[in-house]
Amino acid sequence: MLRRLLSHHELATLLLLLHAPIDASAKPEITTLQEAGLVEQVPGDAAAGAAQIRLTSEGNAVLQGLGIAR
C-alpha cells in the first residue's frame, strides 16, 4: 500500500519499466521507488557489468490500478 502519491517522474519511470528492465543508474527516481518496494535490482548483463531495475509485483499493482494492465 502506498503511503504517498507518486510524482509524475516516478510514474513515468514505472511506465518505462513496464516493458523492460532499465539500467539502475538511468533515472534518479529509482532509489525512491526501491524504498517504496515498487522496483527491485536484478543482475544485469555480465559484459556491461551494470545492474538492472525491474518492477516488483507491487509496482505492477500500481500500474494495474491506473488501468494499465500487464
C-alpha positions in Angstrom: 0.0 0.0 0.0 1.4 3.4 -1.0 1.7 5.9 1.8 2.2 8.9 -0.5 1.4 10.0 -4.0 3.9 9.3 -6.7 5.4 12.1 -8.7 4.9 12.3 -12.4 8.6 11.4 -12.8 8.1 8.3 -10.7 5.1 7.2 -12.6 6.9 7.7 -15.9 9.7 5.5 -14.6 7.2 2.8 -13.7 5.8 3.0 -17.2 9.3 2.6 -18.7 9.8 -0.5 -16.6 6.5 -2.0 -17.7 8.1 -3.1 -21.0 11.7 -4.0 -20.0 14.3 -3.6 -17.2 16.4 -0.5 -17.4 19.9 0.4 -16.2 20.0 1.1 -12.4 21.6 4.5 -13.0 19.2 5.5 -15.7 16.7 7.5 -13.6 17.2 9.4 -10.3 13.8 8.2 -9.1 15.0 4.6 -8.8 16.1 5.0 -5.2 12.7 6.3 -4.0 10.9 3.6 -5.9 13.1 0.9 -4.4 12.4 2.2 -0.9 8.7 2.1 -1.7 9.1 -1.5 -2.8 7.8 -0.8 -6.4 11.1 -1.8 -8.2 13.9 -4.1 -7.5 17.5 -4.6 -8.6 18.5 -7.6 -10.6 21.8 -8.7 -12.1 22.5 -7.1 -15.4 24.5 -8.1 -18.5 27.8 -9.6 -17.3 29.7 -7.9 -20.2 28.3 -4.5 -19.3 28.5 -5.0 -15.5 25.5 -2.8 -14.9 22.7 -3.8 -12.6 19.2 -3.6 -14.0 15.9 -2.4 -12.3 12.5 -4.1 -12.9 9.0 -3.8 -11.5 8.0 -5.7 -8.4 4.5 -7.2 -8.0 3.6 -4.1 -6.0 4.8 -1.9 -8.9 2.7 -3.9 -11.3 -0.3 -3.5 -9.0 0.1 0.3 -9.0 0.1 0.4 -12.8 -2.9 -2.0 -12.9 -4.7 0.3 -10.5 -4.2 3.1 -13.1 -5.8 0.9 -15.7 -2.5 -0.1 -17.4 -2.8 -3.9 -17.5 0.2 -6.2 -17.8 
